[in-house]
């Protein structure tokens, strides 16, 4: 396709019917296909993409809004991809400008790789935090946190939603309510019958990604990780807010290694809402 024709291609909404094309685009850029994650994001959020007249997608991304439907409190942007054959031609910039314009006054957030960060800074996003991706086989050991954990049941959902909104700072019922079907494991921590944290672990290629991870304190977060690790034979992967230094150090002691760092960026708001001290890991960096 001639470069001159790229700006004329329309940006449209993606649906679950585009799942294969989105996975193909991931593969084109050397990423895992991640159909399970793409399906979750396209169902819970809004996908945007540009069709390639020759077949497939030129570009794609997903926006996940939180809070009231007519006036979201926050929206996360993720899975921003441009096909290799159309890279470095301004396609990603055009798509991102479209998203920023379409979201109006809604504050935005995203996790940026070092490669994508310059574009986002050009568009007005500011670095407000950092997350460290950790991956590896969890090795039990040391003194186990004295915290009661168990698998969540349907009766726990109301309490989970209440805690999640309090900690995250916005209602994300449309995300959390999908976790029992999306995740292989959903565990809670409690004390005297009161919910003090919860965590999910969902399948992604050969790993289980732990997220969200919300906990009253580091000890509770550790107990939730250990509880999930005891019930899977897959390596774990998660993205921990680097301000939780004790948690990061503990996970490295338990066998997980640092893979990468992502910059947490925001647009239209100086920092993320909610209580970061209890927010250890996102559902996925692709949802903000």
Order of alpha helices (4+ residues) and beta strands (2+ residues): beta-alpha-alpha-beta-beta-beta-alpha-beta-alpha-beta-beta-alpha-alpha-alpha-beta-beta-beta-alpha-beta-alpha-beta-beta
